[in-house]
Amino acid sequence: MKLCKVIGFATSSIKYEGLSPYKLLVLKTIDNNGLPSGDAFLAVDTLGAGFSDVVAVTTGVTATNAVNNKDLPVDAAVIAILDHVSINKKEIHTKNKEE
């Protein structure tokens, strides 16, 4: 799993059949300070995450377990919207706290 921040949304007028019920999120992995880093990537939103939310993402074969249809071409899926994250006793994210 990866800790990521929602930095945007992707829309498409045409999607692979079966992906229509899912929103596509643009995410960046967050570092140990809670800051987005690295390249942006797309993930299927299974839970209704919003802009700036910190989420847990599963990737690869296990991402298909997060969607109802195991035949969908899904490489990354949001599996949790995180309320609080601390690393080494340092708080890096608390939902609804001013950032």
C-alpha positions in Angstrom: 0.0 0.0 0.0 1.0 3.6 -0.5 0.1 6.8 1.3 -1.1 9.4 -1.3 -2.6 12.8 -1.6 -5.4 13.6 -4.0 -4.1 16.4 -6.2 -6.7 16.3 -8.9 -9.4 14.5 -10.9 -9.4 13.0 -14.4 -12.5 12.8 -16.5 -13.1 10.8 -19.7 -16.0 10.8 -22.1 -15.0 7.2 -23.1 -13.8 4.6 -20.6 -13.2 0.9 -20.7 -16.5 -0.9 -20.2 -17.0 -1.5 -16.5 -15.1 1.5 -15.3 -18.0 3.9 -15.7 -19.1 3.8 -12.1 -15.7 4.9 -10.9 -14.2 8.3 -10.6 -10.5 8.6 -11.6 -8.2 10.5 -9.1 -4.8 12.1 -9.8 -2.6 11.2 -6.9 1.0 11.7 -5.6 2.7 9.6 -3.0 3.4 11.5 0.2 6.8 11.6 1.9 7.5 11.2 5.7 6.5 14.9 6.2 3.2 14.5 4.5 4.3 16.4 1.4 3.4 15.1 -2.1 6.4 13.9 -4.0 7.3 12.0 -7.2 5.3 11.6 -10.3 1.5 11.8 -10.4 -0.5 8.7 -11.2 -4.2 7.7 -11.7 -6.2 5.5 -9.4 -9.7 4.3 -9.3 -11.7 5.8 -6.5 -13.8 3.2 -4.8 -14.8 5.3 -1.8 -15.5 8.9 -2.8 -12.3 10.7 -1.9 -12.1 14.5 -2.3 -9.5 17.0 -3.3 -6.6 17.1 -0.8 -7.6 13.9 1.0 -4.9 11.6 2.1 -5.7 8.1 1.0 -4.3 4.5 1.2 -3.8 3.0 -2.3 -3.2 -0.5 -3.3 -1.4 -1.2 -6.6 -0.9 -4.0 -9.0 -2.9 -7.2 -8.9 -4.4 -6.5 -5.5 -6.0 -3.3 -6.9 -8.4 -5.5 -8.8 -9.7 -6.8 -5.5 -11.0 -3.3 -4.6 -13.4 -3.3 -7.6 -16.4 -5.5 -8.1 -15.2 -6.9 -11.5 -11.9 -8.7 -11.3 -11.6 -8.5 -15.1 -11.2 -4.6 -15.1 -7.8 -3.2 -16.1 -7.1 -1.5 -12.7 -3.5 -1.0 -11.5 -4.2 1.4 -8.6 -7.3 1.7 -6.3 -8.1 3.8 -3.3 -9.0 1.5 -0.4 -9.1 4.0 2.5 -9.6 7.7 3.2 -7.4 8.5 6.1 -8.4 10.6 9.0 -5.1 10.7 10.8 -1.5 9.7 9.9 1.5 9.8 12.1 5.0 8.5 11.3 7.6 8.0 14.1 5.3 9.8 16.5 5.1 12.8 14.2 1.7 13.9 13.0 1.8 14.4 9.3 -2.0 14.5 8.5 -5.2 15.1 10.4 -8.4 15.4 8.3 -10.2 18.8 8.4 -7.2 20.4 10.1 -6.0 23.6 8.4 -3.1 22.9 6.0 
